[in-house]
């Protein structure tokens, strides 16, 4: 499940992978709900990644863990004085 801001909804509503799985809320935000095979989690998570703060992955936990690893890698790259 992915929580989307209004901008996140706009970004994904034309995406063939996601558009049919977006539940729109009255305030313009949305929730993306779809079943993803475990072996495809990184692929679909990478499609969400460019949305940044416009999309928050809530589950599955494997996708959340993958996003956290990506954030850690980028953080080390830009904020680690030894890099």
Secondary structure, 3 states (H helix, E strand, C coil): CEEECHHHHHHHCCCCCCHHHEEECCCCCEEECCCCCHHHHHHHHHHHHCCHHHEEECCCHHHHHHHHHHHHHHHHHHHCCCC
